[in-house]
Amino acid sequence: MQLVSRKPAETAPQRMGPLAKLPVFLDLAGKRAVVVGGSAAAAWKCELLAAAGARVEVYAETLEPDMAFCIANASVDNPIRHHARPWAGDIFADAAVALANIDSEVEAEAFACAARAAGVLVNIIDKPAFCQFQFGSIVNRSPVIVGISTDGAAPILAQAIRQRIETLLPPALAAWGELARQLRETVMTRLAKGAPRRRFWERFSNRAFGAAPTEGEHRDLASLIDSLAMTTPSHTGRVTLVGAGPGDAELLTLKAVRALQSADVILFDDLVSDEVLELARREAKRMLVGKRGKRESCSQADINELMVKLARQGKHVVRLKSGDPMIFGRAGEEITELAKHGIVVDVVPGITAALAAAAALGVSLTHRDHAHSVRFVTGHARNGELPIDIDWRGLADPATTLMFYMGGRTAPAIAKNLIAAGLPAVTPVVVAAGVSRKEETRWYGDLLEMSHGISPIDHDQPVLIGIGRTFVTVGSSATHATNGPLISVSSS
């Protein structure tokens, strides 16, 4: 029999996926840019180039109104020059970039060849085959700039993405970006490389998504630099317990994303989705620490020991847990162990599976017509069986919604004990596996049917069992199936 290691295992470094194009930001300030064509499309490119500080020269025998307006209204400090002549090979001298709006394929190819021969980057509008670079959609919070590209496949999609990002980035971000520029030299001079600098910029960034910086914030940041500069570097790091939610990365909190982006090391459970890990800082070391029922996995003692070891090395350790750390996540054991060694612990809550399932089903767990309380109950103990000290009579309250976690293999015993304790056998039940994930499956029935109905559910996924009258509305919208789950759907 092959032995499986139960020790924490470092996963392969996160690799960058294939890129259709490499996004770069080109410094054109004071550099010459030539534009051929007097069309409206060429005028928009002129405006972009001029906004980036380029010295724009337009070669066109005639100008459409948009181009004429663009030239006439250019900055006095950086005017756009117009040459009323066709392009020729001499226009590329000392140019950094060359753009053209040319209809003819033959002329477009000749222009591209001439520009490349002169060592000039070339772009021809709507002719990607001749382009060495492309323009993307831009979100402008300069000096903060976001560029979006679909590699020419779907310009309208790029615009839609830009509109979405525009709503997420406050206009005041430009002022914060400018303040960062002003502070950068001071930070580089006064703060040591590594943790002190990163600690400053993390705190700076946490402020940057609100209103524009005030004089008071200027003083606070200056004081923070003074404080960090005078503080003796600590060799002890910190640990953040982060709830990764049930799987859907969009259910993460902003605070959780910030923790992932500031981590040096991430210790993650087997149930954490790839989509969530994708949001982590790419330089962070990732270590799989298992923890899945009925499988070989790391012991809790191994995980505790590793967290202490890494924190003592000065690392920011993110312990990434499926769901919420405080709901059957063994957070209490980890906090106690870390506190024993004097290590600072922060907790970032996550959306627990019961709440995600209720939201997906459109069910209130405490609907006032059906339930006056909700109880979260573990479906297995350390030995994989039901805990022996469960108060079944207390759970068998028709006005209480029960949410059993990790109960896939103990479902028959759960049903038997609840019925024996007096809960009506017709009490509605919903079973969900892989809540919020693409592969999510669900079954609906009653308590008496649950032992049979749960059999097609994928037990390799975390199984959640909801029991209570509040789930009656799920059954009213379900179509009965005689050979399989009453509900078997994908969350996508």
N, C-alpha and C positions, 0 to 999 in steps of 0.2 A: 504494500500500500504506500502510495506517495505521501510524504509528510508535507503539510502546508504550514508555513511560518505564521506564527501568531504575533510577531513583532511588527511595529509600525514600519511601513514601506514607503520610501520616497518614490513618487511617480515621476515619469519622464517630464522634462521641462516643457512648458506650454509652447507649442510651435505656432508661428504665424502661418495661417492658411494661404493658399495661392491668391495673388493679387493681379487683377486685370491690368492695373497701372499702379506705379509707385506714386503716392501723393507727396509732392514736394512744395515748398513755399519759396518762390523765386524773388530775390532782391533786385528790383529794377530801379531803385531810387537813383536818379541822375543818369541812367543809361538810355541809350537811343533805341527806340522801337519804331519800326516802319509798318505802316498799314496801307494796303493797296485796295482801293475801292471806295466809293462814296455812298454806299448803301446805309440803310438804317441798322442792319446787322453789324456792319463794320463800325458804325458810330458807337454802338454799345461796347464793342471791344476797345475802342479808343478811350471811352470813359473809364473802363476798368484799368487800362494801362496807365492813364494819367493819374487815377486815384492811387496807384501803387508808386507814383513818383517818377514814372518814365518820361523821357523827352520824346513825345509822339510826333511823327511826321507822316502826313497822309499824302499818298500819290493817287490822284484821280482827276480825270479831265472834267467830269461833272459831279456835282454834289446833290444828293437828295436832301430834302428839308431837315431831316433828323441830323444828318452829318453837318450840314451848314450851321445848325443851332449848336451842336456840340463844339464846333471850332470857335464859334463866336462867343460862347459862354465859358470857355476854358479859363482856368486860373490865370490871373495876370502874372503870377510868379512862375507859372509853368505852362506857357501857352502851347496850343497844338498848331503846328505849322502845316500849311497846305501847299502842295506842289501841283499845279494844274498841268500834269503831264502823265503819260503812261509809265509803268514801271520798266526798269532796265537793270542790267547787272550791277551798275554803279551804286544803286540805292542801298546795298547791303553793307557798305563800308562802315565799320565801327558799330554796327547794330548788335543788340543783344538778342532781340526776337524780331520775327517778321510774320505778319499776318496778312491774309488776303481773302477777299470775297470774289471768287472767280468762277464763272459758270462753266467754261470750257474745260473738259478733262485734259486736253492736250496742253493748254496754257497753265492749268493748275500744276501739272506734272513738271513743266518747265520751270515754274516759279519755285517749286519745292526743291528741285535739283540745284537751282542757282543759289538758293539760301543755304542749303547743306554744303555746297562747295565753298561758300564763304564762311562756313563754321557758325552759322546763325540758326538758332532754334526756330522751327517753322510750324505754323498752324494755318490751315485753309478751311474756312467756314463750311460746314456740312460735307466735308470730304475727308473723313478720318483716315483713309488709306495714305494720304499725303502728310499727315500730321505727326510731329514728334512730341507734341504735348496737347492737352485738351483743357478747356475751361470747364469748371464744375459750377454747380450752384453754390452761392456764397451766403453765409450768415456773418454779417459784419458787426463785430463789437471791438473793432480795432483799438488796441493791438491784439485782442483776441479775435481770431479769424477761423471759421469753420468752412472747409471746402467739401463738397459732396459730388461724387461721380457715380454714374451707372455705366461707365465705359461706352457711352453713346447709345446704350440699349434702350433706355427709357427716360428721356429728359423730363417728361411730366412727373414721373415718379421721383426724380431728384428734386423737383420743385416742391412736391408734396412733403418730402422729407425735410427740406429746408423750412417750410412753413411750420412743421411740427417742432423743429429745433428752435425756431424763432420764439415760440410760446414758452419754451423751457429756459431760455437764457435772457435774463432781465437786461434792459438797456443799460442799467448801471454797471454791468460787467465791464464795459469799456473803461469806466473810471477806475475800477479795481485793477484792470490790466495795466493802466498807466501808472497807478500807484506801485504795482509790483515792479515795474521798470525802474521807478525812482528808488525803490528800496533795495534793489538787487545788489548793487555794488556794496552798500553798507552790510548787508547780510553776508556776502562773500568775504568781506574783510574781517568782520567781527566774530562770526560764528564758525566753529570748526566744521570741517567736512563731515558728512554722515548724519547721525541722529539729531544734533542740534539744529542744523539747517532744515532738515526735513520736518522736525517738530514745528519750527516757525512757519514754514510754508503750509503745513497741514492746518494750523490754526488760522492762518491768513485765508486759506481757501474756504474754510467753514463760514467765514463772514461774507464771502464774495458773491453770494447769490441773493442778497437782500438789497436794501437801498444803497445809494451811492455813499462812499466813505465820508464820514464827517471829520471835523477837526479833532473831536474827541477820540475817534478811532485811530487817527494818525498818531496821537499821543500814546494810546494804548499799545499800538504796534511798536512804537519806538521803545516803550518801557519793556515790552516783551523781548526785544532784541537785547536790551541791557541786562534783563534777568537771565536770559539763556547764556549770554556771554560770561556772566559772573558765576554761573552755576557750575560746580564741579561735575563733570560727566558721571552719570551713574552707570555702573556695570550691570544693574538689574533692569530688565525690560518689563514688559507688561503683557497681560493676556486679555483678550476680548472674546467672550463667548457670543457667537453670532448665530441667530436663527436664520436658516436658509429657506424656511418655508417648506411646503410639501413638494416642490419641484419646479413650478412655473417661475422663471426668473423675474417676471413682471410683478410678482407678489413680494419681492424684496423691498425693505424699507430703504430710504435714502441713507440713513445712518449705517445700515448694513453694507451698502455699496461703498461708502466712505471707508469703513473698516477694512473691507477687502482690498481697497486701493492703497491702503497705508500699511499693509501687512508685510513683514519680513518672511514669515513662515505661516502656512495654512495647514492645519491638521483637520482633514475632512472625513466625514463618515461615508460609508459605501452608498448611502441613499441620497447623497447630495448630487444634484443633476449637473451635467456638463454645461448647461446653459448658465447656471449660477456661477460655476467656476470660471467661465469665460469673462466674467465681470471683474475678476481679481487682477491685482497688479501683476504684470507679466514677469517682473523680476523676482516675485515671491516664490520661495521654495514650497512645493506642494507635497504633503505626506498623507497617504491614505492610512487611516487608522481603523478601518473595518467597521465593526459594531453592527452586525445584522444577525437576527435570530436564526438559530439552527445552522449556522455556518462557522467555519473557523474564522476567528477575528481576534483583534488585539484585546488583551485584558485591560480593565480599567486602570489597574496599577501601572501597566506599561505606559498608558496615555498620560497619566498623572506625572510619572517620572520624566517623560519626554517634555511636557510643558514646563516643568520646573527647570530642567536642564537648559532648554532654549531661552527661557526668560532670564536665567542667570547669565547667559551670554550677551544680554542686552537687547535681545530680539523683541519685536512686537509680534506676538503669537496670536493668530486668530484661530480659535477652536470653532470650526464651522459644523453646525449640527442641523440635521433635517428638522423641519417644523420649528417649534419654539424650544429654546434650551431648558425652560423651566417646566415643560410638560413632558414627563417621562424621558427627559434628556440627560439624566444623571448630572445635571449642573451642580446640584447641592454637594455631591461628593467632590467634584473638581474645585469648586470655590473653597471648600474646607481645606483641601490639600494645599492649594496655592496660598491661602491665608496663613497656613502653618509656616510657610517659608517666607512670609513677608512680601509676597508678590501681588502687585495691584491687579485687580480684576474688574473689568467692565462687562456689562451684559447688554446685548442688543436683542430685543425680542423679535420673534418671527411669527408669521401666521401659522398657527397650528392646524393640522389636517382637518380637525372637526369643523373649524370655522370656514376653511376653504371649501369643504364638501357642502356645508350648509349654503354657502353663497352660490355654488354651482347649481344646487338643486332648487334654489329660490325658497328655502325653508328657514323659518325662524326657530332656533332651538328652544326659545322660551316664548313661543306664541301663547298669548294670554288665554286663548280658548282651549289650549291643550296641555300646557306645562307651566309650572311655577318655579322650576329649577332645572338645572342641567348638571350632570355629573360626568367627569372624565374618569374612566376606569381602565386599568391595565388588563390586557387579555392574557398575559403570561408572567410568571415569576422567573427567577434565575434558572430554574430547571426546565423551563419551557412549558410547564403546566400552569393551570390556574392557581393563583395564590390561595393558600388554604384558609386565610383569615378574612376573606371577603364576606361582608354582611349582606347576604342575598335578600333577606327579608327587608332590610333597609332600602335596597336597590329596587325592589319590586313595588314601586310606587307608581301607579298609572299616571300621576301628574308630574312625573320627572322624566326628562329626556336623558337617556343613557348613551354615552359615546365610548365604546370599547376600542382601545388601541391595541394593535398587534394581536388580534384575536382570530386570525384566519384558521389556525389549527385547533383552537379551543372552542370554536363556535358551537359545536354540538353540546358541549358541557355547559356553556353559557346559557343556551336556550333551556336545557333540562333544569338547571338550578333556578332560573328565574320563574319558570312555570311552576316548579315545586314550591317556590316561595310565595306564589299567589298572583303573579303577573299574568293577565289573560293571554291565552295562546294566540288570540287573534290580534295582538298588539303589532302595529306595523313595524317593519324592519327594512333598513337600507344597508347594503354592504357595498363598499367602494374599495377598489384596489388601485394604487397608483394615482391618488387624488391629484388633480390639476395637470397631470402629465398627458402626453399625446396618447399613450397606451392605456389610459384609464378605462376601467370597466366597472359596471354597477349591476347590482341585483336588488330587486324589490320583492317583498313578500310579507309573510307574517312570522311570528315567533315559532309557531309549530313547524313551518316549512323550512326554517333557516338551515337546519342541519343538511337537508338535501340541496337547497338552493345555492348554498355557498360553494358547492363542489366545482362548478366551472370557473370560479374566480381564480385568477393567477396569484398563487400564494408567494411567488417570487417578488411580487410587489408588496409594499406595506399595505396591510388590510385594516380598514376602519369599519366598525359596525355601529350603526345608529339605530336605537330602539326607542320607540315612543309614539304617542298619538299624533305628535306634530308632523310625522312623516306620512300621515294619511293622504295629504294633498299630492304626494309623489305618486301614490298608487292610483289616484283618480285620473292622472294624465298618462298612465302607462298602458301599453298594450300587452295583454297576457300572452305569454309564449309557453307552449306545452313541453318543449324540449330544449331547455336552456334558461339563461337568465331572463327575467322579466324585463329588465333594462340592461342593455349591453351597448354602450355608446362610447365614442371617443370624445375627449374634452376639447379637441381641436375644432 
